[in-house]
Amino acid sequence: MIQEGRLLPRFTLKDTAGRLISPDRYLGRRWVLFFYPRDMTPGCTREACEFSLALARFHRVGATVVGVSGGSLEAKRKFKTKNNLKIGLLADEDYQVARRFGVYGEKKLAGKTVRGITRTTILVGPDGRIEKIWPRVKVEGHVEAVLEETKRRAAGVVVREGEPARRIRRPRGSASRSVRRTRRRSGRGGRKKKK
């Protein structure tokens, strides 16, 4: 079972290019992991397309997006190609990862009880810890909410329900790599040139 503040459980799954992907791949950067019930269904297609369309905006704050669902790797490839998705997709063919994360089980669908993945999104920090969990996601407005939270985290601002916004204090010298690169390009924060 996943919990905010804890390390993301380890796993290894294949992406649509056949590469083995684990959370270690994203250490040092913030990323979004979203579990969706099934390829090609209307709600899942809308969610994946909206994440894909917003991907450049996630990149601008140093984050990326990866989707996970059951089904075959081939189904993921078809889903990605048909919808021209830019995000990564991972195949949890036997639902072992979804079970370990606590997002697989019985749920109501069209008045019937079925077993499957419950739509869930996780924001993971650069240190591999879970920063935010969105359980039982409703697609409407969800991607924008995740993007806004990602922006706040990247800026060092955390908002918890019932509390005022607060800025995370970073140790001196802990500026992100992108900030350090910007400073070097602009000439700020670097060594003074000799005259």
N, C-alpha and C positions, 0 to 999 in steps of 0.2 A: 504494500500500500504506500502511496506517495504522500508526502507532507511538505508544506512550505518550510523553507529553512534547512531542509535536509539535502544530502547529495542525491542527485538523480540516480536511480538504480542502473547498474551496468547492463548492457545488452549488445548484441551484434545482429544486424539484419542486412539484407541485400537491397541496394537501390536499383533503379531501372536500368542502370548501366552494368549491373551485375557485380558491383563493388561491395565489399563488406564494410558496413558503416557502424561505428560505435560512438558513444558520447565523447570519447577522447578526441575525436576529430574536431570538435568545436571548443575545446578548452582554450581559454583566453579570449573568447568572444561570447556575446549574448546570443541566444537562439530560441526560436519558438518551435515546440514539438506539439503537433496537434493530431489527436486520434479521431478518425472519422469512421462511421459504420461500414460504408460499402462504396466501391467504385461505381461511377455512372448513375447513381441515384440523384434526383433533383437537388436535394439539400446538400449532399456531399459535393456535387459538381459546383454548386454556387459558392460554397465555402472555399473549396480549393481554388476556384477561379478568382475569388476576391483576394485571397492571400497572394496569389500569383501576380495580380495587377498591382498589389501594394508592395511587392518585393523590393523594388528600387528604393522605396521610402524606408523600409526596414534596413536596407544596406546603408542608407545615409546616416543611420545612427549606430552602425557597426553590428547589426544583427542579421540573421538569416532565418529561413523558415523551412521546416521539414514535416511532411505528413506521414502518418502510419495507419494502415488498416489491414484487415485480414484479406484473404484471397491470394491468387497467384501473382508472381512477378510479371507474367505476361499481361494479366488484367491491368496492372499498374502502368505498364508500357502503353497499352491501348488508351487508357484513361488520360495519361499525360499527353500523348500525341494528338488525340481527338480534340482536347481542349487547349492545346498549345501552352501547357503549364510550365512555368519557369522554376517552380519550387521543387525541392527534392521529395521523392516518394519512396517509402520503405515498405516491404511486404512482410507482414507478420502472419505467415501462412497458417500456422497452427495456433495462433492467438496466445502463445506463451508469454510474450512481452505484455500484451494487453492484460492478461490475468495477473501477472506480477505487479503491474501498475494499479490494479484494482479498477480497471475501466471496462472489464468484460463480465457479463452476467445477464441475468434476467431483466427484461424491460418491457414496457407496454408499447405496442405498435399497432395502430388502427384497431384498438380495443382488444388485441390479443397479446398474450405473454410469449415473448420470444427471447432467444439468447443471442447476444451480439455485443458489439462495442458501443458504449455510451459516449457520445460526442464530448470530448474533453480536450482542453488546451493547457499547455504548461510553458511558462516562461522560465528559461534556465539562464543563470548568470554566468559570467566568464570563469568563475571558480567551480562550476559544475553543480552549484546548489540551486534548488528550486526556489525561484523568487515569487512566483504567483501561479495559482491553479484556477482555471475556470471549469467547474464541473457542469455536466448537463447543459451544454452550450445550446443557445438559440442562435441561429445563423444571422438573423437580422441585426446589423450594427456591431457584430462581434469582432470582425477584423479591425475596425477602427478603434474599438476599445483596447484590443491587444496592442495595437500600434502606439496609442497614447500612453499606455503603461510602460511600453518599451522605451519610448522617448523620455519619460520621467525617470526611469531607472538609469538610462544612459547619462542623464543630466545630474544624477545623484539625488533625485527627489523621490521620496516614498510617501504614498498616501494610503492610510489604513482607515477602514470604516469607523466613523465616530471620532477620528482624530484629525488635527490640523496637519497639513503637509509639512514634512521636515526633510532637510537636506542631509544626505549621508556624508559624514566627515571622512575624507580619504587621508591617509598618511602623506606627509610631505614627500614629493618626488614620485608620487604614484599616478601621474597624468597618463592617460591612455596613449597607446602607440600612435593612434591617428592624430591626437593633439600634439604629441612631440614632433611628428613629421610636419604638421602644419607650422609649428613654431620654427622649425629649421628652415622651411621654405621661405617664410616671411622674414627670417633673420632675427626673430625674437627668441630669447631664451638660449641662444647659442653663443659661441665665443665671438668676441669683438674682433673685427678684422684689423690687422696691423696697417698703420698708415705709412 
